[in-house]
């Protein structure tokens, strides 16, 4: 993700802030077992929540803060067709 600018919600007196760019890592594997397909995915392997370009709604009024993205995630998807 490249450099971008965070603009606070209207009504907040905070000036726009620039957010630094970052790199993230992920991995995926796909398996088939008969008719079933199993996908394993891991995202944000560096386990760091990066600031996003939207306002965190619970931030105090005078100082708005950018929201944080999610840290490390694991996901397993199973697709299995049903035949009649």
N, CA, C and O of each residue as an XYZ file, in Angstrom:
336
protein
N       0.855     -1.151      0.000
C       0.000      0.000      0.000
C       0.905      1.218      0.000
O       1.852      1.303      0.783
N       0.611      2.148     -0.873
C       1.422      3.352     -0.975
C       1.012      4.423      0.024
O       0.055      4.255      0.779
N       1.742      5.510      0.017
C       1.394      6.639      0.882
C       0.034      7.183      0.499
O      -0.325      7.221     -0.678
N      -0.719      7.602      1.500
C      -2.034      8.174      1.253
C      -2.322      9.204      2.333
O      -1.544      9.350      3.276
N      -3.417      9.909      2.204
C      -3.738     10.960      3.150
C      -5.018     10.617      3.888
O      -5.996     10.160      3.298
N      -4.987     10.848      5.191
C      -6.136     10.635      6.054
C      -6.797     11.989      6.284
O      -6.163     12.916      6.786
N      -8.061     12.101      5.920
C      -8.823     13.330      6.130
C      -9.865     13.044      7.197
O     -10.698     12.156      7.012
N      -9.845     13.786      8.337
C     -10.816     13.524      9.398
C     -12.252     13.822      8.965
O     -12.486     14.503      7.967
N     -13.190     13.306      9.725
C     -14.612     13.532      9.442
C     -14.928     15.017      9.528
O     -14.250     15.749     10.248
N     -15.945     15.474      8.806
C     -16.343     16.886      8.912
C     -16.736     17.226     10.347
O     -17.406     16.440     11.017
N     -16.326     18.372     10.801
C     -16.624     18.803     12.160
C     -15.451     18.635     13.104
O     -15.423     19.266     14.161
N     -14.476     17.797     12.753
C     -13.278     17.642     13.566
C     -12.281     18.719     13.149
O     -12.050     18.899     11.953
N     -11.684     19.441     14.097
C     -10.752     20.506     13.733
C      -9.362     20.001     13.351
O      -8.487     20.817     13.065
N      -9.127     18.701     13.336
C      -7.802     18.158     13.020
C      -7.471     18.360     11.547
O      -8.343     18.199     10.693
N      -6.230     18.709     11.238
C      -5.827     18.842      9.835
C      -5.606     17.461      9.211
O      -5.433     16.483      9.938
N      -5.609     17.364      7.886
C      -5.307     16.090      7.232
C      -3.899     15.611      7.601
O      -2.990     16.417      7.802
N      -3.738     14.301      7.685
C      -2.446     13.696      8.028
C      -2.038     12.755      6.910
O      -2.890     12.140      6.269
N      -0.749     12.642      6.677
C      -0.301     11.662      5.685
C       0.014     10.350      6.404
O       0.609     10.346      7.482
N      -0.396      9.238      5.791
C      -0.143      7.911      6.337
C       0.972      7.269      5.526
O       0.956      7.308      4.295
N       1.917      6.694      6.204
C       3.063      6.071      5.536
C       2.631      4.821      4.775
O       1.657      4.166      5.144
N       3.354      4.500      3.722
C       3.103      3.275      2.977
C       3.630      2.069      3.741
O       4.449      2.213      4.648
N       3.161      0.879      3.374
C       3.616     -0.339      4.032
C       3.484     -1.512      3.074
O       2.779     -1.435      2.068
N       4.167     -2.588      3.399
C       4.067     -3.832      2.638
C       3.474     -4.893      3.559
O       3.737     -4.900      4.761
N       2.695     -5.763      3.002
C       2.085     -6.832      3.788
C       2.331     -8.171      3.085
O       2.541     -8.217      1.873
N       2.302     -9.234      3.844
C       2.567    -10.563      3.307
C       1.372    -11.456      3.541
O       0.668    -11.321      4.542
N       1.143    -12.371      2.611
C       0.061    -13.334      2.762
C       0.460    -14.627      2.066
O       1.397    -14.662      1.268
N      -0.271    -15.682      2.386
C      -0.016    -16.983      1.777
C      -1.350    -17.691      1.572
O      -2.312    -17.456      2.304
N      -1.394    -18.556      0.571
C      -2.621    -19.296      0.291
C      -2.271    -20.684     -0.237
O      -1.248    -20.869     -0.896
N      -3.128    -21.649      0.058
C      -2.975    -23.011     -0.455
C      -4.362    -23.535     -0.810
O      -5.340    -23.239     -0.124
N      -4.437    -24.308     -1.876
C      -5.706    -24.844     -2.354
C      -5.571    -26.360     -2.474
O      -4.635    -26.858     -3.099
N      -6.506    -27.085     -1.876
C      -6.493    -28.548     -1.900
C      -7.828    -29.047     -2.440
O      -8.862    -28.406     -2.256
N      -7.794    -30.180     -3.099
C      -9.033    -30.837     -3.505
C      -9.063    -32.232     -2.900
O      -8.057    -32.942     -2.890
N     -10.210    -32.606     -2.404
C     -10.402    -33.911     -1.798
C     -11.712    -34.454     -2.354
O     -12.791    -34.130     -1.858
N     -11.607    -35.279     -3.384
C     -12.800    -35.735     -4.082
C     -13.432    -34.564     -4.821
O     -12.784    -33.927     -5.651
N     -14.706    -34.278     -4.520
C     -15.395    -33.144     -5.128
C     -15.231    -31.860     -4.321
O     -15.575    -30.779     -4.800
N     -14.711    -31.968     -3.106
C     -14.584    -30.796     -2.237
C     -13.300    -30.040     -2.545
O     -12.273    -30.635     -2.872
N     -13.375    -28.727     -2.435
C     -12.204    -27.860     -2.593
C     -12.000    -27.113     -1.283
O     -12.933    -26.505     -0.760
N     -10.787    -27.156     -0.753
C     -10.461    -26.516      0.514
C      -9.396    -25.457      0.246
O      -8.344    -25.750     -0.321
N      -9.681    -24.224      0.659
C      -8.736    -23.119      0.484
C      -8.291    -22.631      1.860
O      -9.126    -22.321      2.710
N      -6.993    -22.561      2.077
C      -6.419    -22.036      3.319
C      -5.736    -20.723      2.980
O      -4.933    -20.657      2.049
N      -6.057    -19.670      3.738
C      -5.468    -18.355      3.481
C      -4.988    -17.744      4.787
O      -5.659    -17.846      5.814
N      -3.835    -17.116      4.743
C      -3.305    -16.365      5.882
C      -2.924    -14.988      5.354
O      -2.170    -14.877      4.387
N      -3.442    -13.941      5.987
C      -3.157    -12.582      5.550
C      -2.526    -11.789      6.682
O      -2.679    -12.125      7.856
N      -1.816    -10.735      6.313
C      -1.114     -9.857      7.267
C      -0.206    -10.661      8.191
O      -0.313    -10.574      9.415
N       0.679    -11.437      7.599
C       1.544    -12.311      8.385
C       2.528    -11.555      9.266
O       3.102    -12.147     10.180
N       2.739    -10.271      9.023
C       3.633     -9.496      9.890
C       2.955     -9.135     11.204
O       3.623     -8.642     12.113
N       1.647     -9.366     11.336
C       0.869     -9.170     12.566
C       0.948     -7.732     13.094
O       1.156     -7.508     14.286
N       0.779     -6.767     12.189
C       0.770     -5.355     12.560
C      -0.506     -4.734     12.006
O      -0.806     -4.867     10.819
N      -1.253     -4.060     12.866
C      -2.466     -3.369     12.429
C      -2.066     -1.999     11.885
O      -1.591     -1.149     12.638
N      -2.254     -1.782     10.589
C      -1.842     -0.540      9.942
C      -2.967      0.487      9.968
O      -4.137      0.112      9.884
N      -2.638      1.797     10.084
C      -3.684      2.826     10.060
C      -4.354      2.904      8.697
O      -3.699      2.765      7.664
N      -5.656      3.125      8.703
C      -6.448      3.203      7.483
C      -6.891      4.640      7.241
O      -6.695      5.503      8.096
N      -7.480      4.897      6.092
C      -7.864      6.259      5.716
C      -9.298      6.590      6.107
O      -9.959      7.354      5.404
N      -9.791      6.043      7.199
C     -11.118      6.383      7.701
C     -10.992      6.718      9.182
O     -10.039      6.294      9.835
N     -11.943      7.475      9.713
C     -11.884      7.933     11.098
C     -12.423      6.869     12.041
O     -13.481      6.286     11.804
N     -11.680      6.626     13.110
C     -12.138      5.719     14.154
C     -13.290      6.405     14.888
O     -13.082      7.462     15.483
N     -14.510      5.830     14.863
C     -15.673      6.547     15.391
C     -15.632      6.823     16.890
O     -16.307      7.744     17.349
N     -14.874      6.069     17.663
C     -14.832      6.283     19.117
C     -13.676      7.177     19.549
O     -13.394      7.278     20.742
N     -13.008      7.822     18.607
C     -11.910      8.712     18.998
C     -12.477      9.973     19.643
O     -13.580     10.395     19.297
N     -11.745     10.580     20.573
C     -12.250     11.770     21.242
C     -12.453     12.918     20.255
O     -11.786     12.977     19.222
N     -13.370     13.825     20.571
C     -13.769     14.864     19.612
C     -12.639     15.740     19.098
O     -12.460     15.811     17.882
N     -11.862     16.414     19.944
C     -10.911     17.363     19.335
C      -9.856     16.688     18.469
O      -9.413     17.269     17.479
N      -9.455     15.500     18.813
C      -8.394     14.810     18.061
C      -8.958     13.546     17.429
O      -9.115     12.531     18.107
N      -9.257     13.599     16.162
C      -9.739     12.390     15.488
C      -8.539     11.501     15.171
O      -7.441     11.996     14.918
N      -8.752     10.208     15.186
C      -7.676      9.256     14.931
C      -8.076      8.343     13.778
O      -9.244      7.980     13.644
N      -7.096      7.971     12.939
C      -7.423      7.031     11.868
C      -7.729      5.645     12.437
O      -7.168      5.246     13.457
N      -8.611      4.928     11.775
C      -8.932      3.572     12.186
C      -7.778      2.631     11.894
O      -6.947      2.916     11.032
N      -7.721      1.520     12.599
C      -6.675      0.524     12.384
C      -7.258     -0.677     11.657
O      -8.368     -1.117     11.957
N      -6.511     -1.200     10.706
C      -6.913     -2.413     10.008
C      -6.699     -3.622     10.897
O      -6.199     -3.493     12.014
N      -7.066     -4.772     10.422
C      -6.909     -5.982     11.207
C      -5.473     -6.477     11.160
O      -4.734     -6.198     10.216
N      -5.097     -7.206     12.177
C      -3.768     -7.809     12.214
C      -3.835     -9.177     11.528
O      -4.598     -9.337     10.576
N      -3.078    -10.142     11.971
C      -3.001    -11.445     11.312
C      -4.362    -12.139     11.295
O      -5.091    -12.130     12.287
N      -4.690    -12.744     10.144
C      -5.944    -13.474      9.993
C      -5.688    -14.809      9.301
O      -4.837    -14.919      8.418
N      -6.439    -15.810      9.720
C      -6.432    -17.114      9.062
C      -7.842    -17.388      8.573
O      -8.817    -17.050      9.244
N      -7.948    -18.001      7.403
C      -9.268    -18.290      6.842
C      -9.238    -19.649      6.158
O      -8.294    -19.977      5.439
N     -10.288    -20.435      6.391
C     -10.451    -21.737      5.751
C     -11.800    -21.722      5.034
O     -12.830    -21.464      5.658
N     -11.800    -21.993      3.743
C     -13.028    -22.051      2.952
C     -13.173    -23.464      2.396
O     -12.211    -24.058      1.909
N     -14.397    -23.991      2.478
C     -14.688    -25.306      1.925
C     -15.827    -25.146      0.922
O     -16.882    -24.600      1.244
N     -15.601    -25.621     -0.273
C     -16.637    -25.613     -1.310
C     -16.909    -27.068     -1.710
O     -16.001    -27.788     -2.126
N     -18.146    -27.478     -1.579
C     -18.506    -28.856     -1.867
C     -19.808    -28.841     -2.647
O     -20.852    -28.505     -2.087
N     -19.773    -29.197     -3.933
C     -20.994    -29.150     -4.736
C     -21.953    -30.277     -4.320
O     -21.535    -31.394     -4.015
N     -23.223    -29.952     -4.318
C     -24.255    -30.942     -4.029
C     -24.895    -31.389     -5.340
O     -25.299    -30.566     -6.162
N     -24.978    -32.692     -5.518
C     -25.570    -33.262     -6.729
C     -26.885    -33.914     -6.373
O     -26.992    -34.572     -5.338
N     -27.876    -33.745     -7.205
C     -29.181    -34.390     -6.963
C     -29.242    -35.720     -7.674
O     -30.254    -36.416     -7.596
